[in-house]
Amino acid sequence: MSKSSVKGTFAQAKQMGLELSSDGKSWVPIEELVVKLPPSGHKQVGISVNKDEGGSTLLKMITSVIHVAVPVAIFSCFIAAWLAYYILLEVIEFLNFFL
């Protein structure tokens, strides 16, 4: 039997829903994966994932401190710049008095 006729035979058997048995002596129906659905009264359980679980308390504490410290530092920089501006104006006025 030629290779093409063997391939043709297997293709025809597959179309008919048959495959060669494990011993190679007979044709048997193709075993397909069957998924059985649960009965309609089956109870379904929902699963939720807590993404915060397992987080480091140290990391949470550090991020809390950063959330407070950064705005305070920015506000302090604005106050310092404002004071430096007015001190510089006073120095310039003082120097203009002597010049």
Gaussian input, Z-matrix of N, CA and C with variables (Angstrom, degrees):
# hf/3-21g

backbone

0 1
 N
 C     1     B1
 C     2     B2     1     A1
 N     3     B3     2     A2     1     D1
 C     4     B4     3     A3     2     D2
 C     5     B5     4     A4     3     D3
 N     6     B6     5     A5     4     D4
 C     7     B7     6     A6     5     D5
 C     8     B8     7     A7     6     D6
 N     9     B9     8     A8     7     D7
 C    10    B10     9     A9     8     D8
 C    11    B11    10    A10     9     D9
 N    12    B12    11    A11    10    D10
 C    13    B13    12    A12    11    D11
 C    14    B14    13    A13    12    D12
 N    15    B15    14    A14    13    D13
 C    16    B16    15    A15    14    D14
 C    17    B17    16    A16    15    D15
 N    18    B18    17    A17    16    D16
 C    19    B19    18    A18    17    D17
 C    20    B20    19    A19    18    D18
 N    21    B21    20    A20    19    D19
 C    22    B22    21    A21    20    D20
 C    23    B23    22    A22    21    D21
 N    24    B24    23    A23    22    D22
 C    25    B25    24    A24    23    D23
 C    26    B26    25    A25    24    D24
 N    27    B27    26    A26    25    D25
 C    28    B28    27    A27    26    D26
 C    29    B29    28    A28    27    D27
 N    30    B30    29    A29    28    D28
 C    31    B31    30    A30    29    D29
 C    32    B32    31    A31    30    D30
 N    33    B33    32    A32    31    D31
 C    34    B34    33    A33    32    D32
 C    35    B35    34    A34    33    D33
 N    36    B36    35    A35    34    D34
 C    37    B37    36    A36    35    D35
 C    38    B38    37    A37    36    D36
 N    39    B39    38    A38    37    D37
 C    40    B40    39    A39    38    D38
 C    41    B41    40    A40    39    D39
 N    42    B42    41    A41    40    D40
 C    43    B43    42    A42    41    D41
 C    44    B44    43    A43    42    D42
 N    45    B45    44    A44    43    D43
 C    46    B46    45    A45    44    D44
 C    47    B47    46    A46    45    D45
 N    48    B48    47    A47    46    D46
 C    49    B49    48    A48    47    D47
 C    50    B50    49    A49    48    D48
 N    51    B51    50    A50    49    D49
 C    52    B52    51    A51    50    D50
 C    53    B53    52    A52    51    D51
 N    54    B54    53    A53    52    D52
 C    55    B55    54    A54    53    D53
 C    56    B56    55    A55    54    D54
 N    57    B57    56    A56    55    D55
 C    58    B58    57    A57    56    D56
 C    59    B59    58    A58    57    D57
 N    60    B60    59    A59    58    D58
 C    61    B61    60    A60    59    D59
 C    62    B62    61    A61    60    D60
 N    63    B63    62    A62    61    D61
 C    64    B64    63    A63    62    D62
 C    65    B65    64    A64    63    D63
 N    66    B66    65    A65    64    D64
 C    67    B67    66    A66    65    D65
 C    68    B68    67    A67    66    D66
 N    69    B69    68    A68    67    D67
 C    70    B70    69    A69    68    D68
 C    71    B71    70    A70    69    D69
 N    72    B72    71    A71    70    D70
 C    73    B73    72    A72    71    D71
 C    74    B74    73    A73    72    D72
 N    75    B75    74    A74    73    D73
 C    76    B76    75    A75    74    D74
 C    77    B77    76    A76    75    D75
 N    78    B78    77    A77    76    D76
 C    79    B79    78    A78    77    D77
 C    80    B80    79    A79    78    D78
 N    81    B81    80    A80    79    D79
 C    82    B82    81    A81    80    D80
 C    83    B83    82    A82    81    D81
 N    84    B84    83    A83    82    D82
 C    85    B85    84    A84    83    D83
 C    86    B86    85    A85    84    D84
 N    87    B87    86    A86    85    D85
 C    88    B88    87    A87    86    D86
 C    89    B89    88    A88    87    D87
 N    90    B90    89    A89    88    D88
 C    91    B91    90    A90    89    D89
 C    92    B92    91    A91    90    D90
 N    93    B93    92    A92    91    D91
 C    94    B94    93    A93    92    D92
 C    95    B95    94    A94    93    D93
 N    96    B96    95    A95    94    D94
 C    97    B97    96    A96    95    D95
 C    98    B98    97    A97    96    D96
 N    99    B99    98    A98    97    D97
 C   100   B100    99    A99    98    D98
 C   101   B101   100   A100    99    D99
 N   102   B102   101   A101   100   D100
 C   103   B103   102   A102   101   D101
 C   104   B104   103   A103   102   D102
 N   105   B105   104   A104   103   D103
 C   106   B106   105   A105   104   D104
 C   107   B107   106   A106   105   D105
 N   108   B108   107   A107   106   D106
 C   109   B109   108   A108   107   D107
 C   110   B110   109   A109   108   D108
 N   111   B111   110   A110   109   D109
 C   112   B112   111   A111   110   D110
 C   113   B113   112   A112   111   D111
 N   114   B114   113   A113   112   D112
 C   115   B115   114   A114   113   D113
 C   116   B116   115   A115   114   D114
 N   117   B117   116   A116   115   D115
 C   118   B118   117   A117   116   D116
 C   119   B119   118   A118   117   D117
 N   120   B120   119   A119   118   D118
 C   121   B121   120   A120   119   D119
 C   122   B122   121   A121   120   D120
 N   123   B123   122   A122   121   D121
 C   124   B124   123   A123   122   D122
 C   125   B125   124   A124   123   D123
 N   126   B126   125   A125   124   D124
 C   127   B127   126   A126   125   D125
 C   128   B128   127   A127   126   D126
 N   129   B129   128   A128   127   D127
 C   130   B130   129   A129   128   D128
 C   131   B131   130   A130   129   D129
 N   132   B132   131   A131   130   D130
 C   133   B133   132   A132   131   D131
 C   134   B134   133   A133   132   D132
 N   135   B135   134   A134   133   D133
 C   136   B136   135   A135   134   D134
 C   137   B137   136   A136   135   D135
 N   138   B138   137   A137   136   D136
 C   139   B139   138   A138   137   D137
 C   140   B140   139   A139   138   D138
 N   141   B141   140   A140   139   D139
 C   142   B142   141   A141   140   D140
 C   143   B143   142   A142   141   D141
 N   144   B144   143   A143   142   D142
 C   145   B145   144   A144   143   D143
 C   146   B146   145   A145   144   D144
 N   147   B147   146   A146   145   D145
 C   148   B148   147   A147   146   D146
 C   149   B149   148   A148   147   D147
 N   150   B150   149   A149   148   D148
 C   151   B151   150   A150   149   D149
 C   152   B152   151   A151   150   D150
 N   153   B153   152   A152   151   D151
 C   154   B154   153   A153   152   D152
 C   155   B155   154   A154   153   D153
 N   156   B156   155   A155   154   D154
 C   157   B157   156   A156   155   D155
 C   158   B158   157   A157   156   D156
 N   159   B159   158   A158   157   D157
 C   160   B160   159   A159   158   D158
 C   161   B161   160   A160   159   D159
 N   162   B162   161   A161   160   D160
 C   163   B163   162   A162   161   D161
 C   164   B164   163   A163   162   D162
 N   165   B165   164   A164   163   D163
 C   166   B166   165   A165   164   D164
 C   167   B167   166   A166   165   D165
 N   168   B168   167   A167   166   D166
 C   169   B169   168   A168   167   D167
 C   170   B170   169   A169   168   D168
 N   171   B171   170   A170   169   D169
 C   172   B172   171   A171   170   D170
 C   173   B173   172   A172   171   D171
 N   174   B174   173   A173   172   D172
 C   175   B175   174   A174   173   D173
 C   176   B176   175   A175   174   D174
 N   177   B177   176   A176   175   D175
 C   178   B178   177   A177   176   D176
 C   179   B179   178   A178   177   D177
 N   180   B180   179   A179   178   D178
 C   181   B181   180   A180   179   D179
 C   182   B182   181   A181   180   D180
 N   183   B183   182   A182   181   D181
 C   184   B184   183   A183   182   D182
 C   185   B185   184   A184   183   D183
 N   186   B186   185   A185   184   D184
 C   187   B187   186   A186   185   D185
 C   188   B188   187   A187   186   D186
 N   189   B189   188   A188   187   D187
 C   190   B190   189   A189   188   D188
 C   191   B191   190   A190   189   D189
 N   192   B192   191   A191   190   D190
 C   193   B193   192   A192   191   D191
 C   194   B194   193   A193   192   D192
 N   195   B195   194   A194   193   D193
 C   196   B196   195   A195   194   D194
 C   197   B197   196   A196   195   D195
 N   198   B198   197   A197   196   D196
 C   199   B199   198   A198   197   D197
 C   200   B200   199   A199   198   D198
 N   201   B201   200   A200   199   D199
 C   202   B202   201   A201   200   D200
 C   203   B203   202   A202   201   D201
 N   204   B204   203   A203   202   D202
 C   205   B205   204   A204   203   D203
 C   206   B206   205   A205   204   D204
 N   207   B207   206   A206   205   D205
 C   208   B208   207   A207   206   D206
 C   209   B209   208   A208   207   D207
 N   210   B210   209   A209   208   D208
 C   211   B211   210   A210   209   D209
 C   212   B212   211   A211   210   D210
 N   213   B213   212   A212   211   D211
 C   214   B214   213   A213   212   D212
 C   215   B215   214   A214   213   D213
 N   216   B216   215   A215   214   D214
 C   217   B217   216   A216   215   D215
 C   218   B218   217   A217   216   D216
 N   219   B219   218   A218   217   D217
 C   220   B220   219   A219   218   D218
 C   221   B221   220   A220   219   D219
 N   222   B222   221   A221   220   D220
 C   223   B223   222   A222   221   D221
 C   224   B224   223   A223   222   D222
 N   225   B225   224   A224   223   D223
 C   226   B226   225   A225   224   D224
 C   227   B227   226   A226   225   D225
 N   228   B228   227   A227   226   D226
 C   229   B229   228   A228   227   D227
 C   230   B230   229   A229   228   D228
 N   231   B231   230   A230   229   D229
 C   232   B232   231   A231   230   D230
 C   233   B233   232   A232   231   D231
 N   234   B234   233   A233   232   D232
 C   235   B235   234   A234   233   D233
 C   236   B236   235   A235   234   D234
 N   237   B237   236   A236   235   D235
 C   238   B238   237   A237   236   D236
 C   239   B239   238   A238   237   D237
 N   240   B240   239   A239   238   D238
 C   241   B241   240   A240   239   D239
 C   242   B242   241   A241   240   D240
 N   243   B243   242   A242   241   D241
 C   244   B244   243   A243   242   D242
 C   245   B245   244   A244   243   D243
 N   246   B246   245   A245   244   D244
 C   247   B247   246   A246   245   D245
 C   248   B248   247   A247   246   D246
 N   249   B249   248   A248   247   D247
 C   250   B250   249   A249   248   D248
 C   251   B251   250   A250   249   D249
 N   252   B252   251   A251   250   D250
 C   253   B253   252   A252   251   D251
 C   254   B254   253   A253   252   D252
 N   255   B255   254   A254   253   D253
 C   256   B256   255   A255   254   D254
 C   257   B257   256   A256   255   D255
 N   258   B258   257   A257   256   D256
 C   259   B259   258   A258   257   D257
 C   260   B260   259   A259   258   D258
 N   261   B261   260   A260   259   D259
 C   262   B262   261   A261   260   D260
 C   263   B263   262   A262   261   D261
 N   264   B264   263   A263   262   D262
 C   265   B265   264   A264   263   D263
 C   266   B266   265   A265   264   D264
 N   267   B267   266   A266   265   D265
 C   268   B268   267   A267   266   D266
 C   269   B269   268   A268   267   D267
 N   270   B270   269   A269   268   D268
 C   271   B271   270   A270   269   D269
 C   272   B272   271   A271   270   D270
 N   273   B273   272   A272   271   D271
 C   274   B274   273   A273   272   D272
 C   275   B275   274   A274   273   D273
 N   276   B276   275   A275   274   D274
 C   277   B277   276   A276   275   D275
 C   278   B278   277   A277   276   D276
 N   279   B279   278   A278   277   D277
 C   280   B280   279   A279   278   D278
 C   281   B281   280   A280   279   D279
 N   282   B282   281   A281   280   D280
 C   283   B283   282   A282   281   D281
 C   284   B284   283   A283   282   D282
 N   285   B285   284   A284   283   D283
 C   286   B286   285   A285   284   D284
 C   287   B287   286   A286   285   D285
 N   288   B288   287   A287   286   D286
 C   289   B289   288   A288   287   D287
 C   290   B290   289   A289   288   D288
 N   291   B291   290   A290   289   D289
 C   292   B292   291   A291   290   D290
 C   293   B293   292   A292   291   D291
 N   294   B294   293   A293   292   D292
 C   295   B295   294   A294   293   D293
 C   296   B296   295   A295   294   D294

   B1=1.4541
   B2=1.5270
   B3=1.3266
   B4=1.4637
   B5=1.5241
   B6=1.3498
   B7=1.4660
   B8=1.5241
   B9=1.3211
   B10=1.4647
   B11=1.5195
   B12=1.3361
   B13=1.4617
   B14=1.5359
   B15=1.3465
   B16=1.4678
   B17=1.5316
   B18=1.3381
   B19=1.4652
   B20=1.5255
   B21=1.3106
   B22=1.4624
   B23=1.5201
   B24=1.3485
   B25=1.4629
   B26=1.5230
   B27=1.3497
   B28=1.4625
   B29=1.5322
   B30=1.3371
   B31=1.4555
   B32=1.5208
   B33=1.3383
   B34=1.4634
   B35=1.5272
   B36=1.3357
   B37=1.4615
   B38=1.5285
   B39=1.3190
   B40=1.4653
   B41=1.5225
   B42=1.3235
   B43=1.4563
   B44=1.5291
   B45=1.3097
   B46=1.4649
   B47=1.5290
   B48=1.3619
   B49=1.4606
   B50=1.5140
   B51=1.3327
   B52=1.4682
   B53=1.5168
   B54=1.3245
   B55=1.4578
   B56=1.5137
   B57=1.3135
   B58=1.4580
   B59=1.5185
   B60=1.3099
   B61=1.4687
   B62=1.5201
   B63=1.3360
   B64=1.4649
   B65=1.5219
   B66=1.3263
   B67=1.4686
   B68=1.5264
   B69=1.3574
   B70=1.4570
   B71=1.5069
   B72=1.3362
   B73=1.4602
   B74=1.5236
   B75=1.3334
   B76=1.4594
   B77=1.5217
   B78=1.3476
   B79=1.4617
   B80=1.5250
   B81=1.3348
   B82=1.4695
   B83=1.5308
   B84=1.3551
   B85=1.4696
   B86=1.5323
   B87=1.3337
   B88=1.4697
   B89=1.5185
   B90=1.3255
   B91=1.4580
   B92=1.5181
   B93=1.3173
   B94=1.4540
   B95=1.5133
   B96=1.3043
   B97=1.4501
   B98=1.5197
   B99=1.3291
   B100=1.4575
   B101=1.5178
   B102=1.3075
   B103=1.4654
   B104=1.5168
   B105=1.3195
   B106=1.4619
   B107=1.5193
   B108=1.3118
   B109=1.4526
   B110=1.5231
   B111=1.3105
   B112=1.4606
   B113=1.5241
   B114=1.3349
   B115=1.4657
   B116=1.5308
   B117=1.3280
   B118=1.4636
   B119=1.5237
   B120=1.3142
   B121=1.4608
   B122=1.5107
   B123=1.3247
   B124=1.4641
   B125=1.5194
   B126=1.3215
   B127=1.4633
   B128=1.5287
   B129=1.3224
   B130=1.4542
   B131=1.5161
   B132=1.3123
   B133=1.4570
   B134=1.5171
   B135=1.3396
   B136=1.4548
   B137=1.5185
   B138=1.3066
   B139=1.4557
   B140=1.5180
   B141=1.3215
   B142=1.4567
   B143=1.5248
   B144=1.3193
   B145=1.4585
   B146=1.5181
   B147=1.3124
   B148=1.4561
   B149=1.5153
   B150=1.3192
   B151=1.4632
   B152=1.5218
   B153=1.3382
   B154=1.4551
   B155=1.5263
   B156=1.3066
   B157=1.4507
   B158=1.5341
   B159=1.3083
   B160=1.4487
   B161=1.5136
   B162=1.3334
   B163=1.4592
   B164=1.5167
   B165=1.3034
   B166=1.4522
   B167=1.5310
   B168=1.3274
   B169=1.4625
   B170=1.5229
   B171=1.3244
   B172=1.4612
   B173=1.5254
   B174=1.3220
   B175=1.4627
   B176=1.5211
   B177=1.3278
   B178=1.4634
   B179=1.5238
   B180=1.3332
   B181=1.4574
   B182=1.5307
   B183=1.3217
   B184=1.4649
   B185=1.5295
   B186=1.3316
   B187=1.4597
   B188=1.5260
   B189=1.3321
   B190=1.4642
   B191=1.5218
   B192=1.3336
   B193=1.4620
   B194=1.5281
   B195=1.3198
   B196=1.4655
   B197=1.5253
   B198=1.3299
   B199=1.4655
   B200=1.5219
   B201=1.3194
   B202=1.4673
   B203=1.5292
   B204=1.3299
   B205=1.4591
   B206=1.5334
   B207=1.3028
   B208=1.4674
   B209=1.5340
   B210=1.3324
   B211=1.4784
   B212=1.5284
   B213=1.3339
   B214=1.4671
   B215=1.5285
   B216=1.3152
   B217=1.4642
   B218=1.5310
   B219=1.3204
   B220=1.4736
   B221=1.5227
   B222=1.3287
   B223=1.4645
   B224=1.5253
   B225=1.3325
   B226=1.4720
   B227=1.5248
   B228=1.3193
   B229=1.4663
   B230=1.5255
   B231=1.3273
   B232=1.4600
   B233=1.5292
   B234=1.3233
   B235=1.4668
   B236=1.5312
   B237=1.3404
   B238=1.4644
   B239=1.5329
   B240=1.3268
   B241=1.4692
   B242=1.5249
   B243=1.3154
   B244=1.4661
   B245=1.5276
   B246=1.3521
   B247=1.4700
   B248=1.5284
   B249=1.3232
   B250=1.4683
   B251=1.5239
   B252=1.3158
   B253=1.4595
   B254=1.5237
   B255=1.3236
   B256=1.4668
   B257=1.5300
   B258=1.3143
   B259=1.4704
   B260=1.5271
   B261=1.3136
   B262=1.4618
   B263=1.5384
   B264=1.3278
   B265=1.4692
   B266=1.5301
   B267=1.3273
   B268=1.4685
   B269=1.5320
   B270=1.3510
   B271=1.4677
   B272=1.5253
   B273=1.3298
   B274=1.4673
   B275=1.5310
   B276=1.3143
   B277=1.4700
   B278=1.5249
   B279=1.3355
   B280=1.4589
   B281=1.5230
   B282=1.3437
   B283=1.4727
   B284=1.5305
   B285=1.3126
   B286=1.4609
   B287=1.5345
   B288=1.2963
   B289=1.4472
   B290=1.5363
   B291=1.3736
   B292=1.4643
   B293=1.5275
   B294=1.2788
   B295=1.4715
   B296=1.4735
   A1=108.55
   A2=117.24
   A3=120.78
   A4=110.37
   A5=115.06
   A6=120.89
   A7=111.26
   A8=117.21
   A9=119.90
   A10=110.94
   A11=118.44
   A12=119.55
   A13=110.77
   A14=116.94
   A15=120.23
   A16=109.86
   A17=115.74
   A18=119.70
   A19=110.56
   A20=116.54
   A21=121.00
   A22=111.34
   A23=116.11
   A24=120.61
   A25=110.50
   A26=117.09
   A27=120.44
   A28=111.11
   A29=117.70
   A30=121.08
   A31=110.63
   A32=116.72
   A33=120.58
   A34=110.52
   A35=117.26
   A36=121.06
   A37=110.37
   A38=116.06
   A39=120.08
   A40=110.51
   A41=117.00
   A42=120.34
   A43=111.16
   A44=116.29
   A45=121.06
   A46=111.66
   A47=116.27
   A48=119.51
   A49=113.04
   A50=116.59
   A51=120.99
   A52=110.74
   A53=114.54
   A54=121.22
   A55=108.20
   A56=116.00
   A57=121.02
   A58=108.59
   A59=117.60
   A60=121.38
   A61=109.85
   A62=115.74
   A63=120.03
   A64=112.53
   A65=118.34
   A66=119.81
   A67=111.99
   A68=117.18
   A69=121.65
   A70=114.59
   A71=118.21
   A72=120.72
   A73=113.79
   A74=116.96
   A75=117.77
   A76=110.35
   A77=113.81
   A78=121.35
   A79=108.32
   A80=115.49
   A81=121.24
   A82=108.65
   A83=117.44
   A84=119.06
   A85=110.71
   A86=114.94
   A87=120.14
   A88=108.55
   A89=115.45
   A90=120.24
   A91=108.58
   A92=116.35
   A93=121.25
   A94=109.05
   A95=114.60
   A96=120.78
   A97=108.59
   A98=115.61
   A99=120.71
   A100=107.99
   A101=115.22
   A102=120.83
   A103=107.54
   A104=115.34
   A105=119.52
   A106=109.03
   A107=115.88
   A108=121.11
   A109=109.46
   A110=117.40
   A111=119.57
   A112=110.14
   A113=117.11
   A114=119.01
   A115=110.64
   A116=115.89
   A117=120.21
   A118=112.61
   A119=118.83
   A120=121.99
   A121=113.01
   A122=116.70
   A123=121.88
   A124=110.37
   A125=116.95
   A126=121.41
   A127=109.55
   A128=115.71
   A129=120.73
   A130=109.17
   A131=115.49
   A132=121.54
   A133=108.23
   A134=116.35
   A135=120.75
   A136=110.26
   A137=116.43
   A138=121.98
   A139=107.69
   A140=115.95
   A141=119.62
   A142=108.49
   A143=115.02
   A144=120.74
   A145=107.94
   A146=115.71
   A147=120.98
   A148=107.44
   A149=117.66
   A150=121.33
   A151=112.08
   A152=117.76
   A153=120.09
   A154=112.37
   A155=116.72
   A156=119.75
   A157=110.60
   A158=116.39
   A159=120.86
   A160=114.19
   A161=118.36
   A162=121.00
   A163=110.84
   A164=116.15
   A165=121.87
   A166=109.98
   A167=117.13
   A168=120.25
   A169=110.24
   A170=117.35
   A171=120.77
   A172=110.11
   A173=116.18
   A174=120.44
   A175=110.69
   A176=117.70
   A177=121.07
   A178=110.76
   A179=116.70
   A180=120.49
   A181=110.60
   A182=116.82
   A183=120.91
   A184=110.49
   A185=117.87
   A186=120.02
   A187=111.17
   A188=117.70
   A189=120.17
   A190=110.84
   A191=116.84
   A192=121.01
   A193=110.17
   A194=116.96
   A195=120.92
   A196=110.67
   A197=116.61
   A198=120.03
   A199=111.58
   A200=117.77
   A201=120.92
   A202=110.33
   A203=116.92
   A204=121.33
   A205=112.72
   A206=118.21
   A207=120.69
   A208=111.55
   A209=119.72
   A210=117.34
   A211=113.10
   A212=117.63
   A213=120.40
   A214=109.77
   A215=118.08
   A216=121.69
   A217=110.58
   A218=117.46
   A219=120.36
   A220=110.09
   A221=117.07
   A222=121.00
   A223=110.45
   A224=117.18
   A225=121.04
   A226=111.57
   A227=117.41
   A228=121.01
   A229=110.95
   A230=117.40
   A231=120.12
   A232=111.07
   A233=116.90
   A234=120.39
   A235=109.96
   A236=116.76
   A237=120.75
   A238=110.69
   A239=117.10
   A240=120.00
   A241=110.58
   A242=117.31
   A243=121.59
   A244=110.65
   A245=116.59
   A246=120.26
   A247=111.16
   A248=117.08
   A249=120.86
   A250=110.31
   A251=117.16
   A252=121.40
   A253=110.42
   A254=116.97
   A255=119.24
   A256=112.35
   A257=117.40
   A258=119.53
   A259=109.52
   A260=116.75
   A261=120.72
   A262=111.07
   A263=116.66
   A264=119.47
   A265=111.17
   A266=117.48
   A267=121.30
   A268=111.14
   A269=116.05
   A270=120.49
   A271=109.63
   A272=117.14
   A273=120.26
   A274=110.18
   A275=116.80
   A276=119.87
   A277=110.89
   A278=116.48
   A279=121.06
   A280=111.38
   A281=115.54
   A282=119.54
   A283=111.04
   A284=118.11
   A285=121.40
   A286=111.27
   A287=117.51
   A288=121.46
   A289=110.90
   A290=115.10
   A291=119.74
   A292=113.17
   A293=118.22
   A294=119.77
   A295=112.49
   D1=132.05
   D2=-178.34
   D3=-78.47
   D4=161.65
   D5=-178.87
   D6=-61.82
   D7=-39.46
   D8=-178.18
   D9=-66.34
   D10=-36.45
   D11=179.39
   D12=-72.80
   D13=-31.79
   D14=176.37
   D15=-67.11
   D16=-44.75
   D17=178.07
   D18=-62.80
   D19=-40.09
   D20=179.03
   D21=-63.93
   D22=-39.93
   D23=179.11
   D24=-64.26
   D25=-44.59
   D26=179.25
   D27=-65.69
   D28=-38.19
   D29=178.57
   D30=-64.99
   D31=-42.11
   D32=179.48
   D33=-66.23
   D34=-38.47
   D35=179.03
   D36=-66.11
   D37=-39.61
   D38=179.44
   D39=-64.66
   D40=-40.01
   D41=177.41
   D42=-62.82
   D43=-30.88
   D44=-179.92
   D45=-86.09
   D46=-1.91
   D47=179.28
   D48=82.16
   D49=27.22
   D50=-178.57
   D51=-120.40
   D52=153.56
   D53=173.55
   D54=-139.93
   D55=162.69
   D56=-179.21
   D57=-75.00
   D58=137.06
   D59=-179.99
   D60=-66.69
   D61=165.38
   D62=-177.61
   D63=-62.24
   D64=-28.87
   D65=178.14
   D66=-85.97
   D67=-8.09
   D68=176.62
   D69=76.32
   D70=15.44
   D71=-176.26
   D72=-104.96
   D73=-13.99
   D74=-177.24
   D75=-149.45
   D76=165.90
   D77=176.73
   D78=-98.01
   D79=132.37
   D80=-179.44
   D81=-127.33
   D82=157.70
   D83=177.44
   D84=-62.05
   D85=143.62
   D86=178.80
   D87=-67.56
   D88=129.68
   D89=176.73
   D90=-82.47
   D91=120.36
   D92=-179.55
   D93=-109.08
   D94=151.89
   D95=176.56
   D96=-71.31
   D97=122.80
   D98=-179.27
   D99=-113.65
   D100=127.80
   D101=177.69
   D102=-102.93
   D103=120.45
   D104=179.91
   D105=-92.59
   D106=128.27
   D107=178.05
   D108=-83.56
   D109=147.24
   D110=178.88
   D111=-68.13
   D112=156.05
   D113=177.83
   D114=-61.66
   D115=158.88
   D116=-174.24
   D117=-61.50
   D118=-27.02
   D119=179.96
   D120=-87.08
   D121=7.65
   D122=-177.30
   D123=-67.63
   D124=134.58
   D125=-179.24
   D126=-82.39
   D127=128.94
   D128=177.70
   D129=-100.26
   D130=142.44
   D131=-179.14
   D132=-115.68
   D133=129.11
   D134=177.07
   D135=-87.68
   D136=144.11
   D137=179.57
   D138=-119.60
   D139=127.93
   D140=176.72
   D141=-116.88
   D142=151.09
   D143=-178.69
   D144=-113.35
   D145=125.69
   D146=177.83
   D147=-92.19
   D148=107.79
   D149=-175.86
   D150=-73.98
   D151=-22.69
   D152=-178.40
   D153=-81.48
   D154=-14.56
   D155=-175.70
   D156=-66.63
   D157=137.51
   D158=177.58
   D159=87.79
   D160=2.49
   D161=179.35
   D162=-73.88
   D163=152.46
   D164=-178.90
   D165=-75.83
   D166=131.40
   D167=177.94
   D168=-68.21
   D169=-32.55
   D170=177.53
   D171=-63.67
   D172=-43.19
   D173=178.79
   D174=-63.50
   D175=-41.54
   D176=177.87
   D177=-62.76
   D178=-40.00
   D179=-179.85
   D180=-66.84
   D181=-42.34
   D182=-179.66
   D183=-63.38
   D184=-43.38
   D185=179.78
   D186=-66.27
   D187=-34.67
   D188=176.75
   D189=-64.84
   D190=-42.61
   D191=178.92
   D192=-64.29
   D193=-41.12
   D194=179.82
   D195=-64.00
   D196=-39.70
   D197=-179.77
   D198=-64.00
   D199=-25.95
   D200=177.38
   D201=-90.96
   D202=-41.97
   D203=-172.25
   D204=-68.91
   D205=-37.61
   D206=-176.56
   D207=-65.25
   D208=-49.37
   D209=177.03
   D210=-62.88
   D211=-36.31
   D212=178.06
   D213=-64.31
   D214=-42.20
   D215=179.79
   D216=-64.75
   D217=-41.52
   D218=179.25
   D219=-64.29
   D220=-45.22
   D221=178.70
   D222=-61.72
   D223=-41.30
   D224=178.48
   D225=-62.76
   D226=-37.64
   D227=178.28
   D228=-64.67
   D229=-39.48
   D230=177.22
   D231=-64.46
   D232=-42.04
   D233=178.77
   D234=-64.02
   D235=-44.40
   D236=-179.80
   D237=-63.23
   D238=-41.15
   D239=178.79
   D240=-65.21
   D241=-39.75
   D242=178.56
   D243=-63.11
   D244=-44.73
   D245=178.38
   D246=-64.80
   D247=-41.26
   D248=179.88
   D249=-63.44
   D250=-38.42
   D251=178.65
   D252=-61.99
   D253=-47.88
   D254=-178.23
   D255=-70.82
   D256=-32.64
   D257=175.37
   D258=-66.85
   D259=-41.88
   D260=178.11
   D261=-62.42
   D262=-39.76
   D263=176.80
   D264=-62.80
   D265=-39.89
   D266=178.47
   D267=-65.15
   D268=-40.32
   D269=179.03
   D270=-64.90
   D271=-43.21
   D272=179.47
   D273=-63.82
   D274=-41.19
   D275=178.75
   D276=-65.44
   D277=-38.87
   D278=177.96
   D279=-64.10
   D280=-43.00
   D281=179.81
   D282=-68.72
   D283=-36.33
   D284=177.16
   D285=-63.81
   D286=-28.88
   D287=179.18
   D288=-64.26
   D289=-36.69
   D290=-178.97
   D291=-88.06
   D292=-17.23
   D293=-176.26
   D294=-96.44

